[in-house]
């Protein structure tokens, strides 16, 4: 990343901007342990957006939320993690930015389950940027606005530089550096995978259908997918019992 012409900017200019953003994230994090949060805050200050979320992605879909600048950004990420659909999912799958300047118009058709929760949270525009190293999915940088409207060409160029810097931050984190203040989604992901296996046995369905059942119930009950997974593992929720809503 950071090696292609971005809008009217040459490669060297883009690379310098990425380095500036990464260094600013270090400066904003007192001891280098909250780089994702620092970078997300810097993105809000630099661009005309209301909030920013940063999520991990795998080939299977959303794997966890690294940071969110506010409640609406967190809701944006949790909806996509729970439902397995939304701008960040499409951006990661295609490897291309998903730019939605008017979510009220496009989301109900493109992501019907995601649309209602996002609009209710006050999200009116979303710009999702895939974070990749070659063909390897690393994550997605999600920018949102509380009003409709596109990013200008220059703003889009700067958002792409923030996406490049965010990739560096995630690679730094995955190398073993501690990240304070991050939502512990890595644990959620493991629990969701374990709970999917339990639901598969309880409901006598395949793993893919079991995950769909988990996501559908979490959505119906307006609760985080990780919390439902923990209840399945604890035995307080059983998808094999008709009287338990499974």
C-alpha positions in Angstrom: 0.0 0.0 0.0 1.1 3.6 -0.4 2.9 2.7 -3.7 0.3 3.9 -6.2 -0.6 7.3 -7.5 -3.3 8.7 -5.3 -5.5 11.3 -7.1 -3.1 14.0 -8.3 -0.4 13.1 -5.8 2.8 11.3 -6.7 4.0 8.2 -4.8 6.6 10.0 -2.8 4.1 12.6 -1.5 1.7 9.9 -0.5 4.4 8.0 1.3 5.5 11.1 3.2 1.9 11.7 4.3 1.5 8.1 5.5 4.7 8.5 7.5 3.4 11.8 9.0 0.2 10.1 10.1 2.0 7.2 11.6 4.5 9.4 13.5 1.6 11.6 14.7 -0.1 8.5 16.1 3.0 7.7 18.0 3.1 11.2 19.4 -0.5 11.0 20.4 0.1 7.8 22.3 2.1 8.5 25.3 4.0 5.2 25.4 3.1 3.7 22.0 0.5 1.3 23.4 -2.7 3.0 22.0 -1.7 3.6 18.5 -5.0 2.5 17.0 -6.9 5.0 19.2 -4.5 7.8 18.5 -4.6 7.2 14.8 -8.4 7.1 14.8 -8.6 10.4 16.8 -6.1 12.0 14.3 -8.3 10.9 11.4 -11.3 12.6 13.0 -9.3 15.8 13.4 -7.9 15.8 9.9 -11.1 14.9 7.9 -14.6 16.2 7.9 -16.0 13.0 9.5 -17.9 12.4 12.8 -16.2 9.3 13.9 -13.8 6.5 13.0 -13.7 2.7 13.7 -10.9 0.2 13.1 -11.8 -3.5 12.8 -9.8 -6.7 12.2 -10.9 -8.8 9.2 -10.4 -12.4 8.1 -11.5 -14.4 5.0 -14.6 -15.3 7.0 -15.5 -11.7 7.8 -15.2 -9.3 10.7 -12.9 -10.7 13.5 -13.1 -7.9 16.0 -13.1 -4.2 16.8 -9.8 -2.6 17.6 -11.0 0.9 18.4 -13.9 3.3 17.9 -13.8 7.1 18.6 -17.4 7.3 19.9 -20.6 5.5 20.5 -21.9 5.6 17.0 -18.6 4.4 15.6 -18.7 1.5 18.0 -22.3 0.7 17.0 -21.3 0.8 13.4 -18.5 -1.8 14.0 -20.7 -4.0 16.4 -23.5 -4.1 13.8 -21.2 -5.4 11.1 -19.4 -7.8 13.5 -22.8 -9.2 14.6 -24.5 -9.4 11.2 -21.6 -10.2 9.0 -22.8 -7.5 6.5 -22.1 -3.9 5.9 -19.6 -1.5 4.2 -16.6 -2.9 6.0 -17.5 -6.5 5.0 -17.8 -5.6 1.3 -14.6 -3.5 1.4 -12.6 -6.3 2.8 -14.1 -8.9 0.5 -13.5 -6.9 -2.7 -10.3 -5.1 -1.7 -11.8 -1.8 -2.7 -13.1 1.2 -0.8 -16.9 1.2 -0.2 -18.1 4.8 -0.3 -21.6 5.4 0.8 -22.3 9.2 1.0 -26.1 8.7 1.6 -26.7 5.6 3.7 -30.4 6.3 4.0 -30.8 5.8 0.2 -28.4 2.9 -0.4 -28.2 0.8 2.8 -31.8 -0.5 3.0 -31.3 -2.2 -0.4 -27.7 -3.2 -0.1 -27.6 -4.2 3.6 -31.2 -4.5 4.9 -30.3 -5.9 8.3 -27.5 -3.4 8.9 -29.4 -0.4 7.6 -31.9 0.0 10.4 -29.4 -0.1 13.2 -26.9 2.2 11.5 -29.5 4.9 10.7 -30.9 4.6 14.2 -27.4 5.3 15.6 -27.4 8.5 13.6 -25.0 7.3 10.9 -25.8 8.9 7.5 -22.6 8.3 5.5 -19.9 5.6 5.6 -16.6 5.3 3.9 -14.9 2.0 4.4 -11.3 1.3 3.4 -9.8 -2.2 3.2 -6.5 -2.7 5.0 -4.4 -5.4 3.1 -0.9 -6.6 2.6 -1.0 -8.2 -0.8 -3.9 -10.7 -0.8 -3.9 -10.9 3.0 -6.8 -9.2 4.7 -5.7 -7.3 7.8 -8.6 -5.0 8.6 -10.9 -2.1 7.6 -10.8 1.6 8.4 -14.4 2.9 8.7 -15.2 6.6 8.6 -18.7 7.8 9.3 -20.7 11.1 9.1 -23.8 12.1 11.0 -24.9 13.9 7.8 -25.0 12.8 4.2 -22.4 13.9 1.7 -19.3 12.7 -0.1 -15.6 13.2 0.6 -13.9 15.6 -1.8 -11.1 14.2 -4.0 -8.5 15.7 -1.7 -10.3 14.3 1.4 -10.5 10.9 -0.2 -6.8 11.0 -1.0 -6.0 11.8 2.7 -8.4 9.0 3.9 -6.4 6.5 1.7 -3.2 7.7 3.4 -4.9 7.1 6.8 -5.8 3.6 5.6 -2.2 2.9 4.7 -1.1 4.2 8.1 -3.7 2.1 9.8 -2.3 -1.0 8.1 1.1 -0.2 9.6 -0.5 0.2 13.0 -2.3 -3.2 12.8 0.8 -4.9 11.7 2.7 -3.3 14.6 0.0 -4.6 17.0 0.0 -8.1 15.5 3.8 -8.2 16.0 3.1 -8.4 19.7 3.0 -4.8 20.9 0.4 -4.3 23.6 -2.5 -2.1 22.8 -4.2 -0.4 25.7 -7.9 0.6 25.5 -8.7 -1.8 22.7 -11.9 -3.8 22.9 -10.9 -7.4 23.6 -12.4 -8.8 20.4 -9.8 -11.5 20.0 -11.4 -13.3 22.9 -14.8 -12.7 21.4 -13.7 -14.2 18.1 -12.5 -17.4 19.8 -15.7 -17.6 21.9 -17.9 -17.1 18.8 -16.1 -19.9 17.0 -16.5 -22.2 20.0 -20.1 -21.3 20.4 -20.7 -21.9 16.7 -19.5 -25.5 17.2 -21.8 -25.9 20.2 -24.8 -24.5 18.3 -24.0 -26.8 15.3 -24.4 -29.8 17.7 -27.4 -28.5 19.5 -29.4 -27.6 16.4 -28.0 -30.4 14.2 -26.9 -28.0 11.5 -23.6 -27.2 9.7 -21.1 -24.7 11.0 -22.1 -22.1 8.5 -25.8 -22.3 9.4 -24.9 -22.3 13.1 -23.1 -19.0 12.7 -26.0 -17.5 10.8 -28.3 -18.7 13.7 -26.0 -17.0 16.2 -25.9 -13.8 14.3 -29.7 -13.7 13.7 -30.4 -14.2 17.4 -27.9 -11.6 18.5 -29.5 -9.2 16.1 -33.1 -10.1 17.1 -32.2 -9.6 20.8 -30.1 -6.4 20.1 -27.1 -7.7 21.9 -23.4 -8.2 21.0 -22.5 -11.4 19.3 -19.7 -12.1 21.8 -22.1 -11.9 24.7 -24.5 -14.4 23.2 -21.6 -16.7 22.4 -20.5 -16.6 26.1 -24.1 -17.5 27.2 -24.1 -20.5 24.8 -20.7 -21.7 26.2 -22.0 -21.2 29.8 -25.1 -23.3 29.0 -27.6 -20.5 29.7 -28.7 -20.4 26.1 -29.4 -23.6 24.2 -30.3 -23.6 20.5 -31.5 -27.2 20.8 -34.4 -26.4 23.2 -37.6 -25.2 21.6 -38.5 -23.2 24.7 -35.3 -21.3 24.5 -36.0 -19.5 21.3 -33.3 -21.5 19.4 
